[in-house]
Amino acid sequence: EAEVAAAANELVQAEREAIAETRYRTNVGMLVRKLQAGPQGARLKWAEGATVKRSLDAALEALLGPKTAEDLDPKAGAKTKTPKTKTPKAGAGAPAGGSNAEAAQAGAGGLEGAERHFPKPEENFGEAPYGTNSKEMLQKHLACTGGIVVTRFPPEPNGYLHIGHAKAMNMNFGFARRAGGKTILRYDDTNPEAEEHEFFDMIENEVKWLGHAPAEVTFSSTHFETLYQLAVRLIESGDAYVCHQTAEQVKASRAALVEAHHAHAPVPEAAKSPWRDRCVEENKRWFLRMRSGRVAEGEAFLRFKGDLSSSNPNMWDLAAYRVKFTPHPAAGRGWCIYPTYDFTHCIIDSIENVTHSLCTLEFESRQAPDGSYYWLLDKLGLYKPATWEYARLNITYTVLSKRKLNKLVTDKYVNGWDDPRLLTLAGLRRRGFSADMINKFCEQIGVTRSDGVVTHYEVLEGVARTALDASAVRRMAVLRPLRVVIANLAEAPGAGPRGVEVVAKNHPKDEAQGTRTLTLTPTIYIDGSDFRLEDDPNYYGLAPGKEVGLKHAGLFLRCTEVITGPDGEPAEVRATIDPASATRAKKEQPKGVLQWVPEGGAVALAEVRLYERLFTVPNVNAEDDWLARLNPKSLEVVRGAMAEKAVGQCKPGDALQFERIGFFVCDPDSGNAGKVFNRTITLKESKEKAK
């Protein structure tokens, strides 16, 4: 424990400048990870997490002293503060990002949070050792762009976009728009094994659906020849070599290197590839053989010749090219070697004159001034964009990892990429979330560099509920119809041969949405959940001898008799209305008010799909057996539901509220067999709702 305490004190002292700014709001979890990844991590791997955290807490208190009143004030963390600006990584921005919510107060066109600390294109001179731009290089770049901000959104076409991509779009397109610049939609299509035409088409459609307008649509594969020639140049300068190590051998050599770094020892021979010092000409011959299809998959790959003594693991000879005998969706069969992300990404950023490369935090060490991103551009003599990283989106009760999403889809735990239980954009759209809702959600949660932040699912639900409550047309429906025969409806004021004409508002607060006319017939249907054989003081539905109100009709309805079926469950309710309901309503209100649909004036629905959260635990990513946490009740399909006649006119994508039930959207599966509706979100708890 003494060794843990010493390591904790050493780390806190090293981080004291940043800690002094954030004080007791410092992310201790991040410090734990830094401690475990640092030079003493190998010796501390035996330490319990609680011991490590306790030591860090003690070290923080020793540095900061007792907590002040401001430290203890939960609102203090919400105060606006100016983030400390890093020396730019080729112009990188502040380490702490402000919330996108600041933009609403800053006004249209104003830069938000960390954006205010991003370097202007003409100021992007960068940072040593590898991230600097010469004055001449910067001037050449500015001549190409006209000095405007250029960002990019670079999805891999290997799956459907999800809400995390919406956050990335909100950041990239939003920053460029606020800065008066432009954004490129770039397909990072360098892995043909995982890419499909379906994904290419879907991505562009969903970017535009969210309201973003790319200035250009580009493909990394367009530059395959340029990338290949740059790889040859890297070999010629002695900064790349063809390696024949297997995956297991690479893993073993890296383990030896990690151990050496932890021991502060020189780089051992076991950490080096046996082919690391192969001559330039031989490397060129092998690379040409790879390009010509004369090398088997796994037999050889091109590697950077980085700096094994660097403390940044991304300098430890990363892969640059690998052999794959797989046709490319765009390039066809013209290539059998493909560049890796680490080789491609920074080069295309430079070729496309991107001014600000904004990525999630897992790329931070790659894009550090001493990382592989800038090392490669420096070796090739290319312009270096500014880089900045932010935390990826994590939401409770779901997964956003493409690997896990693919597992759910491929193994049929869900019904495709657009299953409404998934937070793919296609799934959200099918569930009834509009582009405006998703964009507002992204603005509300903002952007941060705190990697441990998890957004509650309720935030997303709240955005949808607020929007739909303000806009969705109201209709009545019953999911599990229970027949009710009203014996004396003819005594109701205004009753005619068919029943009582009822005028109902299409929206309780929006007069512009108008009204509709319904007919209350002698036989109606209520929802089976609104009837019990035995009453309860906390129950707001109908029961023998009890009165309720009929929504929009202004009538009191009393149950006088119940007819049960062979299973003992209610099959039909006999009831009467109070002809004096209007007079009574001036003095009293029924305990519950129920929705209903008329016999002969309703439509049968093919299906009503009631969606819940996909998982039963908030932090799915913390579960080793995450599939065991799937919610068996995440989808309930109700057949036999009925709705008022106007519902039959709904088209796929139309949103509405089934009164007292929830907000729904008409699904594309609707057809000749009837309408299908997906529940978007439940209503807030209401005293009208049966308890």
FENSULQUI-V297614 format. One record per residue. N is the residue number from 1. RES is the residue in one letter. SS is DSSP state (helix for helix, strand for strand, loop for the rest). OMEGA is omega in radians with two decimals (NA if undefined). D_CENTER is the distance of its C-alpha to the mean C-alpha in Angstrom with 1 decimal. Layout:
BEGIN
N;RES;SS;OMEGA;D_CENTER, N;RES;SS;OMEGA;D_CENTER
END
This chain:
BEGIN
1;E;loop;3.10;39.7, 2;A;helix;3.13;41.7, 3;E;helix;3.10;40.0, 4;V;helix;-3.13;36.5, 5;A;helix;3.13;37.7, 6;A;helix;3.13;39.2, 7;A;helix;3.14;36.0, 8;A;helix;3.12;34.0, 9;N;helix;3.14;36.5, 10;E;helix;-3.14;36.5, 11;L;helix;-3.12;32.7, 12;V;helix;3.10;32.7, 13;Q;helix;3.12;35.6, 14;A;helix;-3.10;33.8, 15;E;loop;-2.93;30.8, 16;R;helix;-3.12;33.1, 17;E;helix;3.11;32.5, 18;A;helix;-3.12;28.7, 19;I;helix;3.14;29.4, 20;A;helix;3.13;32.1, 21;E;helix;-3.07;29.7, 22;T;helix;3.13;27.1, 23;R;helix;-3.03;29.8, 24;Y;helix;3.01;28.8, 25;R;helix;3.05;25.1, 26;T;loop;3.12;24.9, 27;N;loop;-3.10;22.1, 28;V;helix;3.11;24.6, 29;G;helix;3.10;22.0, 30;M;helix;3.10;21.6, 31;L;helix;3.10;25.5, 32;V;helix;-3.13;25.8, 33;R;helix;3.11;23.8, 34;K;helix;3.13;25.9, 35;L;helix;-3.11;29.0, 36;Q;helix;-3.12;28.2, 37;A;helix;-3.06;27.4, 38;G;loop;-3.07;30.5, 39;P;loop;-3.09;34.1, 40;Q;loop;-3.07;35.0, 41;G;helix;-3.11;32.0, 42;A;helix;-3.12;34.1, 43;R;helix;-3.08;36.7, 44;L;helix;-3.05;34.3, 45;K;loop;3.12;32.4, 46;W;loop;-3.03;34.8, 47;A;loop;3.09;34.0, 48;E;loop;-3.13;32.3, 49;G;helix;-3.13;29.0, 50;A;helix;3.12;30.7, 51;T;helix;3.12;33.6, 52;V;helix;-3.13;31.4, 53;K;helix;-3.14;29.6, 54;R;helix;3.13;33.0, 55;S;helix;3.11;34.4, 56;L;helix;3.10;31.7, 57;D;helix;-3.14;32.1, 58;A;helix;3.13;35.8, 59;A;helix;3.09;35.5, 60;L;helix;-3.13;33.3, 61;E;helix;3.12;36.0, 62;A;helix;3.14;38.7, 63;L;helix;-2.96;37.2, 64;L;helix;-3.05;36.1, 65;G;loop;-3.12;38.8, 66;P;loop;3.12;38.4, 67;K;loop;3.09;35.5, 68;T;loop;3.10;36.4, 69;A;helix;3.13;35.9, 70;E;helix;3.09;33.0, 71;D;helix;-3.07;31.4, 72;L;helix;-3.11;31.7, 73;D;loop;-3.10;30.5, 74;P;loop;-3.12;26.9, 75;K;loop;-3.07;26.7, 76;A;helix;-3.13;27.8, 77;G;helix;-3.12;24.4, 78;A;helix;-3.12;23.3, 79;K;loop;3.13;26.1, 80;T;loop;3.08;25.5, 81;K;loop;-3.14;26.6, 82;T;loop;-3.13;27.1, 83;P;loop;3.07;25.1, 84;K;loop;-3.09;27.5, 85;T;strand;3.05;27.5, 86;K;loop;2.80;27.7, 87;T;loop;-2.94;30.3, 88;P;loop;2.92;28.1, 89;K;loop;-2.94;26.9, 90;A;loop;3.11;28.5, 91;G;loop;-3.10;27.5, 92;A;loop;-3.03;24.3, 93;G;loop;-3.04;23.3, 94;A;strand;-3.14;23.2, 95;P;loop;3.13;21.9, 96;A;loop;-3.07;20.5, 97;G;loop;3.03;18.2, 98;G;loop;-3.13;18.8, 99;S;loop;3.05;16.5, 100;N;loop;3.12;15.6, 101;A;helix;3.12;17.5, 102;E;helix;-3.08;20.6, 103;A;helix;-3.12;20.6, 104;A;helix;3.14;21.5, 105;Q;helix;-3.09;24.6, 106;A;helix;-3.13;25.3, 107;G;loop;-3.11;25.7, 108;A;loop;3.08;24.7, 109;G;loop;3.14;24.9, 110;G;loop;3.09;24.9, 111;L;loop;-3.03;23.0, 112;E;loop;2.94;20.6, 113;G;helix;-3.08;20.6, 114;A;helix;-3.12;20.7, 115;E;helix;-3.11;21.2, 116;R;helix;-3.10;24.7, 117;H;helix;3.07;25.5, 118;F;loop;3.10;24.4, 119;P;loop;2.99;27.7, 120;K;loop;-3.11;29.0, 121;P;helix;-3.09;29.5, 122;E;helix;-3.13;33.2, 123;E;helix;-2.98;32.7, 124;N;loop;3.12;30.8, 125;F;loop;2.96;33.5, 126;G;loop;-3.01;31.3, 127;E;loop;3.08;32.2, 128;A;loop;0.20;34.4, 129;P;loop;-3.00;34.8, 130;Y;loop;-2.93;32.9, 131;G;loop;-3.04;30.8, 132;T;loop;3.01;33.6, 133;N;loop;3.04;34.4, 134;S;loop;3.12;38.1, 135;K;helix;-3.12;39.3, 136;E;helix;-3.14;40.3, 137;M;helix;3.14;37.0, 138;L;helix;3.12;35.2, 139;Q;helix;3.10;37.7, 140;K;helix;3.10;37.3, 141;H;helix;-3.10;33.5, 142;L;helix;3.10;34.1, 143;A;helix;3.13;36.6, 144;C;helix;-3.02;34.1, 145;T;helix;-3.03;31.4, 146;G;loop;3.08;33.8, 147;G;loop;-3.13;32.2, 148;I;loop;3.05;28.9, 149;V;loop;3.08;25.4, 150;V;strand;3.05;23.6, 151;T;strand;3.11;20.0, 152;R;strand;2.99;18.1, 153;F;strand;-2.96;14.8, 154;P;loop;-3.13;15.6, 155;P;loop;2.98;13.5, 156;E;loop;-3.12;15.3, 157;P;loop;-3.11;16.5, 158;N;loop;3.12;16.2, 159;G;loop;3.13;13.6, 160;Y;loop;3.07;11.6, 161;L;loop;3.10;8.7, 162;H;strand;-3.01;5.2, 163;I;helix;3.03;2.9, 164;G;helix;3.06;2.8, 165;H;helix;3.09;6.1, 166;A;helix;3.08;6.7, 167;K;helix;3.13;6.7, 168;A;helix;3.09;9.0, 169;M;helix;-3.14;10.9, 170;N;helix;-3.14;11.5, 171;M;helix;-3.04;12.9, 172;N;helix;3.13;14.9, 173;F;helix;-3.10;16.2, 174;G;helix;3.14;16.6, 175;F;helix;-3.13;18.6, 176;A;helix;-3.13;20.8, 177;R;helix;-3.13;21.5, 178;R;helix;-3.14;22.5, 179;A;loop;-3.13;24.6, 180;G;loop;-3.12;26.3, 181;G;loop;-3.09;25.0, 182;K;strand;3.12;23.2, 183;T;strand;3.10;20.1, 184;I;strand;2.95;20.5, 185;L;strand;-3.09;18.3, 186;R;strand;3.02;19.3, 187;Y;strand;3.11;18.9, 188;D;loop;-2.93;19.1, 189;D;loop;-3.11;21.2, 190;T;loop;3.13;23.3, 191;N;loop;-3.01;22.8, 192;P;loop;-3.11;24.6, 193;E;loop;-3.04;24.3, 194;A;loop;-3.00;20.7, 195;E;loop;3.14;20.7, 196;E;loop;3.12;21.6, 197;H;helix;3.14;22.7, 198;E;helix;-3.08;20.4, 199;F;helix;3.10;17.3, 200;F;helix;-3.09;19.1, 201;D;helix;-3.10;19.9, 202;M;helix;-3.06;16.6, 203;I;helix;-3.11;14.7, 204;E;helix;3.12;17.3, 205;N;helix;-3.08;17.4, 206;E;helix;3.03;13.8, 207;V;helix;-3.13;14.1, 208;K;helix;3.10;17.2, 209;W;helix;3.12;16.0, 210;L;loop;3.07;13.6, 211;G;loop;-3.13;17.0, 212;H;loop;-3.10;16.8, 213;A;loop;3.13;20.2, 214;P;loop;3.06;20.4, 215;A;loop;3.11;23.8, 216;E;strand;2.97;24.1, 217;V;strand;-3.05;22.5, 218;T;strand;-3.13;23.6, 219;F;strand;3.05;23.6, 220;S;helix;-3.10;24.1, 221;S;helix;3.09;26.6, 222;T;helix;-3.05;28.8, 223;H;helix;-3.09;29.7, 224;F;helix;-3.12;30.7, 225;E;helix;3.11;34.3, 226;T;helix;3.13;33.7, 227;L;helix;3.13;31.5, 228;Y;helix;-3.12;34.3, 229;Q;helix;3.09;37.0, 230;L;helix;3.07;35.1, 231;A;helix;3.09;34.9, 232;V;helix;3.12;38.6, 233;R;helix;3.13;39.2, 234;L;helix;3.07;37.3, 235;I;helix;-3.09;39.6, 236;E;helix;3.13;42.6, 237;S;loop;3.12;41.8, 238;G;loop;-3.06;41.6, 239;D;loop;3.06;37.9, 240;A;strand;-3.14;36.8, 241;Y;strand;3.09;38.5, 242;V;strand;-3.06;38.3, 243;C;strand;-3.13;37.7, 244;H;loop;3.13;38.6, 245;Q;loop;3.02;37.2, 246;T;loop;3.13;35.4, 247;A;helix;3.14;31.9, 248;E;helix;3.12;33.8, 249;Q;helix;3.08;36.2, 250;V;helix;3.13;33.4, 251;K;helix;-3.13;31.9, 252;A;helix;-3.14;35.3, 253;S;helix;3.10;36.1, 254;R;helix;3.10;32.9, 255;A;helix;3.10;33.8, 256;A;helix;-3.14;37.2, 257;L;helix;3.10;35.8, 258;V;helix;-3.13;33.5, 259;E;helix;3.13;36.6, 260;A;helix;3.12;38.7, 261;H;helix;3.14;36.3, 262;H;helix;-3.13;36.2, 263;A;loop;-3.08;40.0, 264;H;loop;-3.11;40.3, 265;A;loop;3.07;42.4, 266;P;loop;3.12;43.0, 267;V;loop;-3.12;41.0, 268;P;loop;3.12;42.7, 269;E;helix;-3.13;43.7, 270;A;helix;-3.14;41.6, 271;A;helix;-3.08;38.4, 272;K;loop;3.01;39.5, 273;S;loop;3.09;39.3, 274;P;loop;-3.09;42.9, 275;W;loop;-3.05;42.2, 276;R;loop;-3.09;40.9, 277;D;loop;3.06;44.3, 278;R;loop;-3.07;45.1, 279;C;loop;-3.09;46.8, 280;V;helix;-3.06;45.2, 281;E;helix;3.13;47.2, 282;E;helix;3.07;46.4, 283;N;helix;3.12;42.6, 284;K;helix;3.12;43.0, 285;R;helix;-3.14;44.9, 286;W;helix;-3.14;42.4, 287;F;helix;3.07;39.5, 288;L;helix;3.07;41.5, 289;R;helix;3.08;42.1, 290;M;helix;-3.11;38.4, 291;R;helix;-3.07;38.0, 292;S;loop;3.11;40.9, 293;G;loop;-3.11;39.6, 294;R;loop;3.11;42.3, 295;V;loop;-3.11;40.0, 296;A;loop;3.05;38.4, 297;E;loop;3.13;34.7, 298;G;loop;-3.11;34.5, 299;E;loop;-3.11;37.9, 300;A;loop;3.02;36.9, 301;F;strand;-3.14;34.1, 302;L;strand;-3.14;34.1, 303;R;strand;2.93;33.2, 304;F;strand;2.95;33.1, 305;K;loop;-3.02;36.1, 306;G;loop;-3.09;34.4, 307;D;loop;-3.08;35.6, 308;L;loop;3.12;35.9, 309;S;loop;-3.13;37.2, 310;S;loop;3.06;34.1, 311;S;loop;3.11;32.1, 312;N;loop;-3.09;28.9, 313;P;helix;3.13;28.2, 314;N;helix;3.03;26.7, 315;M;helix;-3.04;30.3, 316;W;loop;2.98;31.5, 317;D;loop;3.12;32.2, 318;L;loop;3.08;28.9, 319;A;strand;3.13;29.0, 320;A;strand;3.14;29.4, 321;Y;strand;3.05;30.4, 322;R;strand;-3.12;30.7, 323;V;strand;3.07;32.6, 324;K;loop;3.11;31.0, 325;F;loop;-3.10;33.2, 326;T;loop;3.09;30.5, 327;P;loop;-3.13;30.7, 328;H;strand;-3.12;28.0, 329;P;loop;-3.13;26.4, 330;A;loop;-3.05;27.6, 331;A;loop;3.12;30.3, 332;G;strand;-3.09;31.9, 333;R;loop;-3.08;34.4, 334;G;loop;-3.08;35.3, 335;W;loop;3.02;33.7, 336;C;loop;2.96;33.7, 337;I;strand;-3.07;32.3, 338;Y;strand;3.14;28.8, 339;P;strand;3.09;27.5, 340;T;loop;3.06;24.8, 341;Y;helix;-3.06;21.7, 342;D;helix;3.09;23.8, 343;F;helix;-2.97;26.6, 344;T;helix;-2.86;24.9, 345;H;helix;-3.08;22.1, 346;C;helix;-3.12;24.3, 347;I;helix;3.13;27.2, 348;I;helix;3.03;25.3, 349;D;helix;-3.11;23.9, 350;S;helix;-3.14;27.6, 351;I;helix;-3.11;29.0, 352;E;loop;3.09;26.7, 353;N;loop;3.04;27.8, 354;V;loop;3.13;24.3, 355;T;loop;-3.08;25.1, 356;H;strand;3.12;21.8, 357;S;strand;-3.05;19.6, 358;L;strand;-3.06;16.3, 359;C;strand;3.07;14.3, 360;T;strand;-2.92;12.4, 361;L;helix;3.14;14.9, 362;E;helix;3.12;15.7, 363;F;helix;-3.02;17.7, 364;E;loop;-3.10;19.6, 365;S;loop;3.04;22.8, 366;R;loop;-3.01;22.8, 367;Q;loop;3.05;22.8, 368;A;loop;3.13;25.3, 369;P;loop;3.11;28.7, 370;D;loop;-3.10;30.1, 371;G;loop;-3.03;27.4, 372;S;helix;-3.12;27.4, 373;Y;helix;-3.08;25.6, 374;Y;helix;3.10;28.5, 375;W;helix;-3.10;31.1, 376;L;helix;3.12;30.8, 377;L;helix;3.13;30.9, 378;D;helix;3.14;33.8, 379;K;helix;-3.11;35.7, 380;L;helix;3.11;35.3, 381;G;loop;-3.09;36.3, 382;L;loop;3.07;33.3, 383;Y;loop;-3.07;31.7, 384;K;loop;3.09;28.9, 385;P;loop;2.94;25.9, 386;A;strand;3.11;24.7, 387;T;strand;3.08;21.6, 388;W;strand;-3.06;19.2, 389;E;strand;3.12;16.3, 390;Y;strand;-3.09;13.6, 391;A;loop;3.06;11.5, 392;R;loop;-3.10;8.2, 393;L;loop;3.01;5.4, 394;N;loop;-3.12;6.8, 395;I;strand;-3.13;7.2, 396;T;loop;3.03;10.6, 397;Y;loop;3.12;12.0, 398;T;loop;3.05;9.4, 399;V;loop;3.10;8.6, 400;L;loop;3.07;6.0, 401;S;loop;3.14;9.2, 402;K;helix;3.12;10.8, 403;R;helix;-3.13;14.0, 404;K;helix;3.08;13.3, 405;L;helix;3.12;11.7, 406;N;helix;3.09;14.9, 407;K;helix;3.14;17.0, 408;L;helix;-3.10;16.0, 409;V;helix;-3.06;16.8, 410;T;helix;-3.12;19.8, 411;D;loop;2.99;21.4, 412;K;loop;2.94;20.9, 413;Y;loop;3.06;19.4, 414;V;loop;-3.05;17.5, 415;N;loop;3.07;19.0, 416;G;loop;-3.11;17.3, 417;W;loop;-3.13;14.0, 418;D;loop;3.05;14.2, 419;D;loop;-3.08;14.9, 420;P;loop;3.07;13.8, 421;R;loop;3.12;12.9, 422;L;loop;3.06;9.9, 423;L;loop;2.88;6.5, 424;T;strand;3.12;7.5, 425;L;helix;3.11;8.6, 426;A;helix;3.11;12.0, 427;G;helix;3.11;11.6, 428;L;helix;3.14;10.5, 429;R;helix;-3.13;13.3, 430;R;helix;3.12;15.7, 431;R;helix;3.08;15.1, 432;G;loop;3.08;16.1, 433;F;loop;3.12;13.3, 434;S;loop;3.08;14.7, 435;A;helix;-3.14;13.5, 436;D;helix;3.12;15.0, 437;M;helix;-3.10;13.1, 438;I;helix;3.11;9.6, 439;N;helix;3.12;11.3, 440;K;helix;3.08;13.0, 441;F;helix;-3.13;10.1, 442;C;helix;3.11;9.0, 443;E;helix;-3.09;12.7, 444;Q;helix;-3.11;13.2, 445;I;helix;3.08;11.1, 446;G;loop;-3.10;12.4, 447;V;loop;-3.13;12.5, 448;T;loop;3.02;14.3, 449;R;loop;3.09;15.9, 450;S;loop;-3.00;16.0, 451;D;loop;-3.08;14.3, 452;G;loop;-3.08;14.9, 453;V;loop;3.08;13.0, 454;V;loop;-3.14;11.0, 455;T;strand;3.13;9.8, 456;H;loop;3.13;11.7, 457;Y;helix;-3.11;10.7, 458;E;helix;3.12;13.7, 459;V;helix;3.10;12.4, 460;L;helix;3.11;10.2, 461;E;helix;-3.12;13.4, 462;G;helix;3.10;15.6, 463;V;helix;-3.14;14.4, 464;A;helix;-3.08;15.0, 465;R;helix;3.14;18.2, 466;T;helix;-3.11;19.6, 467;A;helix;-3.09;19.1, 468;L;helix;3.12;20.5, 469;D;helix;-3.12;23.3, 470;A;helix;-2.96;24.5, 471;S;helix;-2.97;24.5, 472;A;loop;3.06;24.7, 473;V;strand;-3.13;28.2, 474;R;strand;3.05;29.8, 475;R;strand;3.12;31.4, 476;M;loop;3.11;33.1, 477;A;strand;3.04;32.4, 478;V;strand;-3.06;33.5, 479;L;loop;-3.13;31.5, 480;R;loop;-2.97;34.5, 481;P;strand;3.02;37.6, 482;L;strand;-3.06;40.7, 483;R;strand;3.10;43.8, 484;V;strand;3.12;45.7, 485;V;strand;-3.11;49.2, 486;I;strand;-3.00;50.5, 487;A;loop;-2.99;54.3, 488;N;loop;-3.11;55.3, 489;L;helix;3.14;52.8, 490;A;helix;-3.14;55.8, 491;E;helix;-3.12;56.7, 492;A;loop;3.10;53.6, 493;P;loop;3.10;54.3, 494;G;loop;-3.11;53.9, 495;A;loop;3.08;53.7, 496;G;loop;-3.11;54.7, 497;P;loop;-3.10;55.5, 498;R;loop;-3.11;51.9, 499;G;loop;-3.09;50.7, 500;V;strand;3.09;49.2, 501;E;strand;-3.08;47.4, 502;V;strand;3.07;44.3, 503;V;strand;-3.09;42.5, 504;A;strand;3.08;38.9, 505;K;strand;3.07;36.5, 506;N;loop;3.07;33.5, 507;H;loop;-3.04;31.6, 508;P;loop;-3.07;33.1, 509;K;loop;-3.07;32.3, 510;D;loop;-3.10;32.2, 511;E;helix;-3.10;35.8, 512;A;helix;3.14;34.9, 513;Q;helix;3.00;33.3, 514;G;loop;-3.08;36.9, 515;T;strand;3.05;38.2, 516;R;strand;-3.14;39.0, 517;T;strand;3.11;42.1, 518;L;strand;3.08;41.9, 519;T;strand;3.03;44.9, 520;L;strand;-3.07;45.4, 521;T;loop;-3.14;47.5, 522;P;loop;3.04;49.9, 523;T;strand;3.12;47.4, 524;I;strand;3.06;43.7, 525;Y;strand;2.99;40.8, 526;I;strand;3.12;38.7, 527;D;strand;-3.13;35.8, 528;G;helix;3.13;37.1, 529;S;helix;3.14;35.0, 530;D;helix;3.09;37.1, 531;F;strand;3.06;40.3, 532;R;strand;3.08;41.8, 533;L;loop;3.10;45.3, 534;E;loop;-3.10;45.6, 535;D;loop;3.13;44.5, 536;D;loop;-3.11;42.9, 537;P;loop;-3.12;43.1, 538;N;loop;-3.09;39.3, 539;Y;loop;-3.07;38.9, 540;Y;loop;-3.14;38.5, 541;G;loop;-3.07;39.2, 542;L;strand;3.10;42.5, 543;A;strand;3.13;45.0, 544;P;strand;3.13;48.8, 545;G;loop;-3.06;50.8, 546;K;loop;3.10;47.8, 547;E;strand;2.98;46.9, 548;V;strand;3.04;43.6, 549;G;strand;3.05;42.8, 550;L;strand;-3.01;41.7, 551;K;loop;3.11;38.9, 552;H;loop;-3.06;40.2, 553;A;loop;-3.13;43.7, 554;G;loop;-3.10;45.0, 555;L;strand;3.00;46.9, 556;F;strand;-3.13;47.4, 557;L;strand;3.14;47.3, 558;R;strand;3.07;49.1, 559;C;strand;-3.14;48.9, 560;T;strand;-3.09;52.5, 561;E;strand;3.11;52.2, 562;V;strand;3.05;49.8, 563;I;strand;-3.12;50.3, 564;T;strand;3.12;48.6, 565;G;loop;-3.14;48.1, 566;P;loop;-3.13;49.4, 567;D;loop;3.13;46.5, 568;G;loop;3.13;47.4, 569;E;loop;-3.14;44.3, 570;P;strand;3.09;44.7, 571;A;strand;-3.14;45.5, 572;E;strand;3.10;46.8, 573;V;strand;3.01;47.4, 574;R;strand;-3.03;50.5, 575;A;strand;3.03;50.3, 576;T;strand;3.03;52.0, 577;I;strand;3.08;51.0, 578;D;loop;-3.13;52.9, 579;P;loop;-3.13;54.6, 580;A;loop;-3.08;54.7, 581;S;helix;-3.09;50.9, 582;A;helix;3.12;50.9, 583;T;helix;-3.13;53.5, 584;R;helix;-3.08;51.9, 585;A;helix;3.11;48.5, 586;K;loop;-3.08;50.1, 587;K;loop;-3.06;50.8, 588;E;loop;3.09;48.2, 589;Q;loop;3.09;44.8, 590;P;loop;-3.12;44.0, 591;K;loop;3.12;41.9, 592;G;loop;3.09;39.3, 593;V;strand;-2.99;38.6, 594;L;strand;2.97;37.5, 595;Q;loop;-3.08;36.1, 596;W;loop;2.97;38.2, 597;V;strand;-3.07;38.8, 598;P;strand;3.02;42.4, 599;E;loop;-3.12;44.1, 600;G;loop;3.14;44.7, 601;G;loop;-3.12;42.3, 602;A;strand;3.07;39.0, 603;V;strand;3.06;36.8, 604;A;strand;3.13;35.7, 605;L;loop;-3.13;32.0, 606;A;loop;3.14;31.3, 607;E;strand;2.90;28.2, 608;V;strand;-3.06;26.0, 609;R;strand;-3.10;22.9, 610;L;strand;-3.07;21.8, 611;Y;strand;3.01;18.2, 612;E;loop;3.12;17.3, 613;R;loop;-3.01;14.6, 614;L;loop;-3.10;14.4, 615;F;strand;-3.07;15.5, 616;T;loop;-3.12;18.3, 617;V;loop;-3.11;17.3, 618;P;loop;-3.05;14.8, 619;N;loop;-3.08;14.3, 620;V;helix;-3.08;14.0, 621;N;helix;3.12;13.8, 622;A;helix;-3.08;17.2, 623;E;loop;3.05;18.8, 624;D;loop;3.10;21.0, 625;D;loop;-3.01;21.5, 626;W;helix;3.14;18.0, 627;L;helix;3.10;19.1, 628;A;helix;-3.13;21.8, 629;R;helix;3.05;19.4, 630;L;strand;-3.11;18.4, 631;N;loop;-3.13;19.4, 632;P;loop;-3.14;22.6, 633;K;loop;-3.11;22.4, 634;S;loop;3.10;18.9, 635;L;strand;2.99;20.8, 636;E;strand;3.13;24.2, 637;V;strand;-3.13;26.0, 638;V;strand;3.08;28.8, 639;R;loop;3.13;31.6, 640;G;loop;3.11;34.6, 641;A;loop;3.13;32.9, 642;M;strand;3.13;34.8, 643;A;strand;3.10;33.9, 644;E;strand;-2.92;36.1, 645;K;helix;-3.09;37.3, 646;A;helix;-3.14;35.1, 647;V;helix;3.12;32.0, 648;G;helix;3.14;33.6, 649;Q;helix;-3.11;33.1, 650;C;loop;3.06;29.3, 651;K;loop;3.09;27.6, 652;P;loop;-3.12;24.2, 653;G;loop;3.12;21.5, 654;D;loop;3.14;23.8, 655;A;strand;3.08;22.5, 656;L;strand;3.01;24.9, 657;Q;strand;2.91;25.7, 658;F;strand;-2.96;27.9, 659;E;loop;-3.13;29.8, 660;R;loop;-3.12;29.6, 661;I;loop;-3.11;27.1, 662;G;strand;3.09;23.7, 663;F;strand;-3.04;21.8, 664;F;strand;3.06;21.7, 665;V;strand;3.11;21.2, 666;C;strand;-3.03;23.6, 667;D;loop;3.09;22.3, 668;P;loop;3.09;23.5, 669;D;loop;3.10;25.4, 670;S;loop;-3.12;27.9, 671;G;strand;-3.10;31.3, 672;N;loop;-3.13;34.9, 673;A;loop;3.12;34.4, 674;G;strand;-3.12;32.7, 675;K;loop;3.06;29.6, 676;V;strand;-3.14;26.4, 677;F;strand;3.06;24.0, 678;N;strand;3.06;20.6, 679;R;strand;3.09;20.0, 680;T;strand;-3.06;17.0, 681;I;strand;3.08;17.7, 682;T;strand;3.03;20.9, 683;L;loop;2.99;23.3, 684;K;loop;3.10;23.9, 685;E;loop;-3.11;26.8, 686;S;loop;3.12;30.0, 687;K;loop;3.07;33.7, 688;E;loop;-3.05;34.1, 689;K;loop;3.12;31.8, 690;A;loop;-3.09;33.7, 691;K;loop;NA;33.3
END
